[in-house]
Amino acid sequence: MPLPAPTIDDREAWARVAAFDLLARAAEDLGTPWPQPLAGHAARVHRDGDRKAWEELAFARHHRLSRAAIAAAITADELWIDEVVDGVHLLCEQTSWCWPAHDDTFEKHGSVVATVTDPFLDLGAGEAVAQLAWIDHVLGSALDARAPGTRARIRHEARVRVFEPFVTRRDWHWIGLDGDVHNWNPWIHSNVLTAAFQLHDDPAEIVALAVEGLDRYVTALPADGAIDEGFAYWWNGACRALEALDLLRFATGHDGFAVAALRETVAFPHRCHLGGDWFVNLADGPARPPAAQPWHALHRAARHVGDADAAAFATSRRVAPSETVGLGRLVQELTDPTWTDATAGDSPLPRDVWLPRDVWLPSTQVLLARPTAGTSSGLTLVVKGGHNGEHHNHNDVGSFVVASDGVPVIVDAGRPTYTKATFGPERYSIWTMQSSWHNTPSPAGVDQSAGRDFAATEVTATVTDAASALTLDLGRAYEIPGLSWRRTARLDRESGIVQVTDAWTGPAMQAAEPATLLRLVVAGDITLIDDGARVTPLDDASPVVIRWPHGIRARLDVRDLDDPELSTVWGPRLTRIELDVSARDAAWITVERDDDEPRTSASEDER
């Protein structure tokens, strides 16, 4: 069964492909050593928790191979075919396609390197086999002519490393048999489907199992299409499911896009857009993700379901084709004439037309509100309820984000570089995962606990033309019996002011020690003023003033950022404002733009 893209033999199709920057990067590879992940790099996961040493080299090898494959398809030059053959055999000789941090070989065999007789089918193995499947599809005839035996080797490795483990071992956690369905499910199943259609002589059993697994994901997808892992993980979760359904439609004629939740999830990316390069970041996602995303895949899904806003959003994000999105996605992006026409260099770019005034996602209890649809100007409020057992969870029940002109000012930090500790028992020792580094209270010095039981209650969203607000009780997020902490976060559209009010009751809540604190994590330059702070945001966004009641002591805690996953988003530092509200049972903060003629703030009594 061929895959949905032209092969190298369709010279007319590949002659239309423009990928000059990618070809230039491929040319720079020629004659240089291929990236080589070593056993010592893999062992570091168990020695010091480092994942990047192995992963960066493995990813670089995949990227080089994808560049070479596109160069070969465009030029049909034997020089590039040879480069692809080298890369294919290096990948086939690689001890394991599984990312070492995912492998269960240490638990099962006591080994810090992969056990080749017991391969683990993870995200990395799925990506590797799908890349080889696309190479086999696009360059198959050229491989047969130039390097006979290469395609047989691909099929052998696919069978041993992927097909047999997939069929014979059915305790994979990502299948979702325990009811916990997350982004691994569609990511791996979509890649296994791709490989089965291209590389297996009789794929019926594999296809049936993959469809069964995907059905669990689609069934678990909430009616509003929201992803609790946020925008950054949508691309390798719901988007993978959409791509798998597209492949099934191509192969079988069956259209699975009629499911309402799938149609809604197509809108999720633009519903998360704050403005410019900034997005609502929940869980482990960054607020400013890489620009190179598979926008073509979103555009294609939007066309299928008839979502004009999603299609316009995808078109507006056009960037130069990148090997980092994966070979299959890259091939389809380069050879889809509808996408090519929509993103032609001289076509006008739509701007912000997709931005809704309000977004309410009841499944994740996330509310976004901005003054006006179709523009990021002014203040945007995002506030979440939810629970602390979400996928890629941070302890952040009741946290909120405020953006000025689409740029986050009161922020969610995101996460640092992944290590072994990130997904182990030490996860909540990492500062970015803790409620103390989110915009949440610390009642009597207690921070939120992890687990599904630690959740918001009495959650009510109110959306009107005048204002939008989320009201919730955070008490259950803390291990404090009898605590009630009522929070309302509200955007008033007439004034353009964001207001967050808190009122609490519970045992010994007015004690001086341990202190009860309100915390705000801020990006930009901050200066304390009387009963407030002035913030100059990143990216030249409009400055804002944060105000709080008279008499509350404020303290600034500067966090220097030395991890590139954080510093590339926020710059060299974040600042946490700590407000001591120990002597109170209620408090508020407001955020307003620092205009030339500042608005008069209401008195404390009026709030």
Steps between C-alpha positions, in 0.01 A plus 500: 500500500668826389513801727325829408782685321680480164802275459832590343369365169247785482754751376234759419381510862849527649609758243242737652644469850687801635717429804810709444598548864454132576712401199770741614505337843520158336796610288685606815465142630686339212840364593452555874472218755149384578380566856570191710311438827715270715436248775655737751249768402214257558638388835502858628124484547563256786828651620419870530150534352619672180278432198637759258842341436343207313184665371667799338730278293220261407273786398781659297544171313128489419506860382798443273336194349180695433696779331676248281173326410341825383813593305493159333131531409542849355820438305494122435879530526693184593711709738193549718379143458835385639467743791156356576629142480773584750248655737254214466763237582632703792146515638454127442829431679406719795469275805157633592251746358348547844599814685699376801288693750199294389656154487400253773818297454645608835190392689467172307860403435716719722662652191585867447512447123230358276435125494485421128304179553224689684440824307284767658244664271489867600476837331853473363445157346179624342674804353786289363281241329274767351801687361623182336152430363486841335848453354394161367190656343658809346838355398423131463578465129823698537609286795435184300706632212788643702520284813311172465432336835442828684122470493518141624709619794244770579225239508700268722565770757139617490382145565739430788492838672141610443251259344573195714517690831182689409303182435643266764536735796170662593595651835638820352392779731420727207233270357261630763361172629505642853287795395787750509529618141759764418698635206720191462195308376436682171866589453612137496189353340516748210863409432433128528213539252727683256765229522250216476339634182840548334724225639280204596381245244181425694427792732139411588567390860725796575256744344213354703694532826611853416145607418381344825762698691422825320133448577584508871666836454218646293242370748690663788536833317263744673210653311668843503815358334727633777836343582603516865866492389447825312586645160855365476387141547201530270731451202614160623165395645173604340674607180651152467151352533375730225790396276434133570135543402609680184726206415218253568270699277759490223554126543145383565265779397354519852450854631544521877488879523129507579575456872407831666797501739741468208339794326531704819864409557590647161413837657710442812828650368353836400290510816832484691657784303573812705662698218818504294720208604328459839257229611315387809740251655359241731692214659845449345447716193701817428324834462704571187533167318723445198365657183560180301183303563312279249267783399416312183348218707276749681402665171416164348284403798330840495411448135354160580272633774425837341658720769592821320651662810731205561603500134572874508702460819709219348562704187610802703770298676679396183871450543771348283464121479686330785631149547425527872130427448572147372551364151140394433361836598772674298434297186127572514557869569732536200279311257149619592405755233211641705735583786766631261249733334363620838847587625651637180745781568291770333169405661378735777526366853186502713548668838331403825157444343485164679539644851174441688385747763435219749600137530348277766625140511297320767697175478818669622323791673700757304356843420659750261355850467615799297337839442408444136506215251749518217773696677757438773501865611429570864512256789417133458413285802548124518401312815477127572337272751551131434694265726856406582496160334495624142739373234838675526349651813611808686348579838311804373132480593360853487802651330457771239690680223462862393633612161546855373452532124534122483828487698486322839578728794369294792618166371522125522874424491470171309760233563878457489691241297366151548706261710427163653365681807233678297281192478598331824432538870719812510280692254363743757844585631538693173406862570295554184265217598423643843202721582739742672625599152153538355251778557336325791468565874702335775256473793687491833819408313345191336536437128278287278536123486517274196224259407156501346330545838662843537259692285288809454139482615190713444634619166281752316582680177310818415525651154316818403563797273594708804738258670623142518598324821583169658408435863630194683599364838864395530477357851514137393831554322669529840540248779329732749181354646212746497668752268280700264678735260264675264662665199339701221707611200317753283562712191285814487469598137388859553801590714736242353607406855572149625403442862573194714326484838563245774309425819588218737399328819664218689685402816760752620501682166563841659813388686819692430706182464521320272409788273209487259620628162361596163755446225533647153768387253590788270702529177658833409648790691320563829506794738315513830281807555264591783259208539595355166756434230567634154605243238655558160428176313708319244474573127415869551147419610306770683616545862262403777442593863413234756327633811407349838341630821680753716704352781595170339873435517654406166826322432676431168673167445715495184558163334798494263441267207793288385299230320454572128147357501408791726747775409420483127139580592535749786853632478741498794251510788149477638384692806258374761295753696412372847213677676468429872128481580536317832291749699210489255218279382468665158711685246506603135735599223423696186693524176454793265690649212732782598361751252608863470183586688466218753156401610393572855498182702201419714543520874546186704146531634360506146667170434 
